Amino acid sequence: MLEDRESLLRRLHELRSEHRDLDTVIARLTDSPADALQIQRLKKRKLKLKDEISWLEGRIVPDIIA
């Protein structure tokens, strides 16, 4: 169980890092004349990462109904 939790935390860290990196890339591409399709794809990837991050956070710290 502890090993599984550690792997989830590691994966969560990786996803958050990639999400931040995409923020930087999208900001740079938006500031310069860039391919709109490429920016759109990056934004979709960022949204997918956000969904994965939310799912993992739910697995690590489940909602407790008191």
N, CA, C and O atoms as a GROMACS GRO file, in nm:
protein
  264
    1MET      N    1   0.083  -0.119   0.000
    1MET     CA    2   0.000   0.000   0.000
    1MET      C    3   0.087   0.126   0.000
    1MET      O    4   0.061   0.220  -0.075
    2LEU      N    5   0.190   0.126   0.084
    2LEU     CA    6   0.279   0.241   0.093
    2LEU      C    7   0.355   0.260  -0.038
    2LEU      O    8   0.374   0.373  -0.083
    3GLU      N    9   0.397   0.150  -0.098
    3GLU     CA   10   0.468   0.156  -0.226
    3GLU      C   11   0.377   0.213  -0.335
    3GLU      O   12   0.421   0.292  -0.419
    4ASP      N   13   0.251   0.172  -0.334
    4ASP     CA   14   0.154   0.221  -0.431
    4ASP      C   15   0.133   0.371  -0.412
    4ASP      O   16   0.126   0.446  -0.509
    5ARG      N   17   0.124   0.414  -0.288
    5ARG     CA   18   0.106   0.556  -0.259
    5ARG      C   19   0.226   0.636  -0.306
    5ARG      O   20   0.210   0.745  -0.362
    6GLU      N   21   0.344   0.584  -0.285
    6GLU     CA   22   0.467   0.651  -0.329
    6GLU      C   23   0.471   0.663  -0.481
    6GLU      O   24   0.512   0.766  -0.534
    7SER      N   25   0.430   0.560  -0.551
    7SER     CA   26   0.430   0.566  -0.697
    7SER      C   27   0.326   0.667  -0.746
    7SER      O   28   0.348   0.736  -0.846
    8LEU      N   29   0.212   0.675  -0.677
    8LEU     CA   30   0.110   0.774  -0.714
    8LEU      C   31   0.163   0.916  -0.690
    8LEU      O   32   0.141   1.005  -0.772
    9LEU      N   33   0.232   0.936  -0.580
    9LEU     CA   34   0.289   1.067  -0.551
    9LEU      C   35   0.396   1.106  -0.653
    9LEU      O   36   0.405   1.221  -0.695
   10ARG      N   37   0.478   1.008  -0.693
   10ARG     CA   38   0.579   1.033  -0.795
   10ARG      C   39   0.515   1.073  -0.927
   10ARG      O   40   0.557   1.169  -0.992
   11ARG      N   41   0.412   0.998  -0.966
   11ARG     CA   42   0.341   1.027  -1.091
   11ARG      C   43   0.274   1.164  -1.084
   11ARG      O   44   0.275   1.239  -1.182
   12LEU      N   45   0.217   1.197  -0.970
   12LEU     CA   46   0.154   1.327  -0.951
   12LEU      C   47   0.256   1.440  -0.967
   12LEU      O   48   0.228   1.541  -1.031
   13HIS      N   49   0.373   1.421  -0.912
   13HIS     CA   50   0.480   1.520  -0.925
   13HIS      C   51   0.519   1.537  -1.072
   13HIS      O   52   0.539   1.650  -1.118
   14GLU      N   53   0.531   1.427  -1.145
   14GLU     CA   54   0.566   1.433  -1.287
   14GLU      C   55   0.461   1.509  -1.367
   14GLU      O   56   0.494   1.592  -1.452
   15LEU      N   57   0.334   1.480  -1.340
   15LEU     CA   58   0.226   1.546  -1.412
   15LEU      C   59   0.222   1.696  -1.383
   15LEU      O   60   0.202   1.777  -1.473
   16ARG      N   61   0.240   1.732  -1.257
   16ARG     CA   62   0.241   1.874  -1.220
   16ARG      C   63   0.357   1.947  -1.288
   16ARG      O   64   0.342   2.061  -1.332
   17SER      N   65   0.471   1.882  -1.295
   17SER     CA   66   0.587   1.941  -1.360
   17SER      C   67   0.560   1.963  -1.509
   17SER      O   68   0.589   2.070  -1.563
   18GLU      N   69   0.505   1.862  -1.575
   18GLU     CA   70   0.472   1.876  -1.717
   18GLU      C   71   0.368   1.986  -1.739
   18GLU      O   72   0.375   2.061  -1.837
   19HIS      N   73   0.271   1.996  -1.648
   19HIS     CA   74   0.167   2.098  -1.657
   19HIS      C   75   0.229   2.238  -1.650
   19HIS      O   76   0.193   2.327  -1.728
   20ARG      N   77   0.322   2.257  -1.557
   20ARG     CA   78   0.392   2.386  -1.545
   20ARG      C   79   0.475   2.416  -1.670
   20ARG      O   80   0.478   2.529  -1.718
   21ASP      N   81   0.542   2.313  -1.723
   21ASP     CA   82   0.622   2.331  -1.844
   21ASP      C   83   0.535   2.373  -1.961
   21ASP      O   84   0.574   2.458  -2.042
   22LEU      N   85   0.417   2.314  -1.971
   22LEU     CA   86   0.326   2.352  -2.078
   22LEU      C   87   0.281   2.498  -2.064
   22LEU      O   88   0.265   2.568  -2.163
   23ASP      N   89   0.261   2.542  -1.941
   23ASP     CA   90   0.228   2.683  -1.917
   23ASP      C   91   0.334   2.774  -1.980
   23ASP      O   92   0.302   2.871  -2.048
   24THR      N   93   0.459   2.741  -1.955
   24THR     CA   94   0.570   2.821  -2.006
   24THR      C   95   0.574   2.819  -2.159
   24THR      O   96   0.588   2.923  -2.223
   25VAL      N   97   0.561   2.702  -2.216
   25VAL     CA   98   0.566   2.687  -2.362
   25VAL      C   99   0.451   2.763  -2.428
   25VAL      O  100   0.471   2.834  -2.526
   26ILE      N  101   0.331   2.747  -2.374
   26ILE     CA  102   0.214   2.814  -2.431
   26ILE      C  103   0.231   2.966  -2.421
   26ILE      O  104   0.197   3.038  -2.515
   27ALA      N  105   0.281   3.015  -2.310
   27ALA     CA  106   0.302   3.160  -2.294
   27ALA      C  107   0.401   3.212  -2.397
   27ALA      O  108   0.380   3.318  -2.454
   28ARG      N  109   0.508   3.138  -2.420
   28ARG     CA  110   0.608   3.181  -2.519
   28ARG      C  111   0.550   3.181  -2.659
   28ARG      O  112   0.574   3.273  -2.737
   29LEU      N  113   0.475   3.077  -2.691
   29LEU     CA  114   0.417   3.069  -2.825
   29LEU      C  115   0.310   3.174  -2.847
   29LEU      O  116   0.293   3.223  -2.959
   30THR      N  117   0.239   3.210  -2.743
   30THR     CA  118   0.133   3.310  -2.754
   30THR      C  119   0.192   3.449  -2.776
   30THR      O  120   0.134   3.531  -2.846
   31ASP      N  121   0.309   3.476  -2.716
   31ASP     CA  122   0.375   3.606  -2.729
   31ASP      C  123   0.432   3.628  -2.869
   31ASP      O  124   0.447   3.742  -2.912
   32SER      N  125   0.464   3.522  -2.938
   32SER     CA  126   0.520   3.535  -3.072
   32SER      C  127   0.421   3.480  -3.174
   32SER      O  128   0.331   3.403  -3.140
   33PRO      N  129   0.438   3.519  -3.300
   33PRO     CA  130   0.349   3.463  -3.402
   33PRO      C  131   0.374   3.312  -3.412
   33PRO      O  132   0.483   3.268  -3.449
   34ALA      N  133   0.274   3.234  -3.379
   34ALA     CA  134   0.292   3.090  -3.374
   34ALA      C  135   0.177   3.020  -3.444
   34ALA      O  136   0.078   3.081  -3.483
   35ASP      N  137   0.193   2.892  -3.458
   35ASP     CA  138   0.092   2.807  -3.518
   35ASP      C  139  -0.024   2.789  -3.419
   35ASP      O  140  -0.006   2.732  -3.311
   36ALA      N  141  -0.141   2.838  -3.456
   36ALA     CA  142  -0.258   2.831  -3.368
   36ALA      C  143  -0.295   2.686  -3.337
   36ALA      O  144  -0.340   2.655  -3.227
   37LEU      N  145  -0.276   2.598  -3.435
   37LEU     CA  146  -0.309   2.457  -3.414
   37LEU      C  147  -0.218   2.395  -3.308
   37LEU      O  148  -0.263   2.316  -3.225
   38GLN      N  149  -0.092   2.432  -3.312
   38GLN     CA  150   0.003   2.379  -3.212
   38GLN      C  151  -0.034   2.427  -3.072
   38GLN      O  152  -0.030   2.349  -2.977
   39ILE      N  153  -0.070   2.554  -3.060
   39ILE     CA  154  -0.110   2.608  -2.930
   39ILE      C  155  -0.235   2.537  -2.880
   39ILE      O  156  -0.246   2.504  -2.762
   40GLN      N  157  -0.330   2.513  -2.970
   40GLN     CA  158  -0.453   2.444  -2.933
   40GLN      C  159  -0.423   2.302  -2.883
   40GLN      O  160  -0.482   2.258  -2.784
   41ARG      N  161  -0.334   2.233  -2.950
   41ARG     CA  162  -0.296   2.096  -2.907
   41ARG      C  163  -0.230   2.098  -2.769
   41ARG      O  164  -0.257   2.012  -2.685
   42LEU      N  165  -0.144   2.195  -2.747
   42LEU     CA  166  -0.077   2.206  -2.617
   42LEU      C  167  -0.178   2.236  -2.506
   42LEU      O  168  -0.167   2.182  -2.396
   43LYS      N  169  -0.275   2.320  -2.536
   43LYS     CA  170  -0.378   2.351  -2.436
   43LYS      C  171  -0.463   2.229  -2.406
   43LYS      O  172  -0.502   2.207  -2.291
   44LYS      N  173  -0.494   2.148  -2.507
   44LYS     CA  174  -0.569   2.024  -2.484
   44LYS      C  175  -0.490   1.928  -2.397
   44LYS      O  176  -0.544   1.865  -2.306
   45ARG      N  177  -0.360   1.918  -2.424
   45ARG     CA  178  -0.273   1.832  -2.344
   45ARG      C  179  -0.271   1.880  -2.200
   45ARG      O  180  -0.275   1.800  -2.106
   46LYS      N  181  -0.266   2.012  -2.183
   46LYS     CA  182  -0.264   2.070  -2.048
   46LYS      C  183  -0.394   2.036  -1.973
   46LYS      O  184  -0.390   2.004  -1.854
   47LEU      N  185  -0.508   2.044  -2.042
   47LEU     CA  186  -0.636   2.009  -1.978
   47LEU      C  187  -0.640   1.861  -1.941
   47LEU      O  188  -0.691   1.825  -1.835
   48LYS      N  189  -0.586   1.777  -2.029
   48LYS     CA  190  -0.583   1.634  -1.998
   48LYS      C  191  -0.496   1.607  -1.875
   48LYS      O  192  -0.532   1.526  -1.789
   49LEU      N  193  -0.384   1.676  -1.867
   49LEU     CA  194  -0.297   1.663  -1.750
   49LEU      C  195  -0.370   1.707  -1.623
   49LEU      O  196  -0.358   1.643  -1.519
   50LYS      N  197  -0.444   1.816  -1.633
   50LYS     CA  198  -0.519   1.866  -1.517
   50LYS      C  199  -0.619   1.761  -1.469
   50LYS      O  200  -0.635   1.741  -1.348
   51ASP      N  201  -0.687   1.695  -1.562
   51ASP     CA  202  -0.781   1.589  -1.526
   51ASP      C  203  -0.710   1.472  -1.458
   51ASP      O  204  -0.758   1.418  -1.358
   52GLU      N  205  -0.594   1.434  -1.512
   52GLU     CA  206  -0.517   1.325  -1.452
   52GLU      C  207  -0.470   1.363  -1.312
   52GLU      O  208  -0.472   1.280  -1.220
   53ILE      N  209  -0.426   1.487  -1.295
   53ILE     CA  210  -0.380   1.535  -1.165
   53ILE      C  211  -0.495   1.528  -1.064
   53ILE      O  212  -0.477   1.482  -0.952
   54SER      N  213  -0.612   1.574  -1.105
   54SER     CA  214  -0.728   1.571  -1.016
   54SER      C  215  -0.764   1.428  -0.978
   54SER      O  216  -0.796   1.400  -0.862
   55TRP      N  217  -0.760   1.338  -1.074
   55TRP     CA  218  -0.792   1.198  -1.048
   55TRP      C  219  -0.693   1.138  -0.948
   55TRP      O  220  -0.732   1.069  -0.854
   56LEU      N  221  -0.563   1.165  -0.971
   56LEU     CA  222  -0.461   1.112  -0.880
   56LEU      C  223  -0.475   1.169  -0.740
   56LEU      O  224  -0.461   1.096  -0.642
   57GLU      N  225  -0.502   1.299  -0.731
   57GLU     CA  226  -0.520   1.360  -0.600
   57GLU      C  227  -0.638   1.294  -0.527
   57GLU      O  228  -0.634   1.275  -0.405
   58GLY      N  229  -0.742   1.260  -0.600
   58GLY     CA  230  -0.856   1.190  -0.540
   58GLY      C  231  -0.821   1.051  -0.491
   58GLY      O  232  -0.875   1.004  -0.391
   59ARG      N  233  -0.730   0.986  -0.562
   59ARG     CA  234  -0.686   0.852  -0.520
   59ARG      C  235  -0.598   0.859  -0.397
   59ARG      O  236  -0.604   0.772  -0.310
   60ILE      N  237  -0.516   0.963  -0.389
   60ILE     CA  238  -0.422   0.976  -0.278
   60ILE      C  239  -0.495   1.023  -0.152
   60ILE      O  240  -0.474   0.969  -0.043
   61VAL      N  241  -0.581   1.122  -0.167
   61VAL     CA  242  -0.656   1.176  -0.053
   61VAL      C  243  -0.804   1.170  -0.089
   61VAL      O  244  -0.860   1.267  -0.139
   62PRO      N  245  -0.868   1.056  -0.063
   62PRO     CA  246  -1.009   1.043  -0.100
   62PRO      C  247  -1.097   1.132  -0.013
   62PRO      O  248  -1.064   1.164   0.101
   63ASP      N  249  -1.210   1.172  -0.070
   63ASP     CA  250  -1.308   1.250   0.004
   63ASP      C  251  -1.364   1.166   0.116
   63ASP      O  252  -1.402   1.051   0.095
   64ILE      N  253  -1.370   1.223   0.234
   64ILE     CA  254  -1.426   1.152   0.349
   64ILE      C  255  -1.555   1.222   0.387
   64ILE      O  256  -1.556   1.340   0.421
   65ILE      N  257  -1.663   1.147   0.380
   65ILE     CA  258  -1.793   1.202   0.418
   65ILE      C  259  -1.812   1.175   0.566
   65ILE      O  260  -1.818   1.060   0.610
   66ALA      N  261  -1.823   1.283   0.641
   66ALA     CA  262  -1.835   1.266   0.787
   66ALA      C  263  -1.977   1.286   0.831
   66ALA      O  264  -2.007   1.276   0.950
   0.00000   0.00000   0.00000
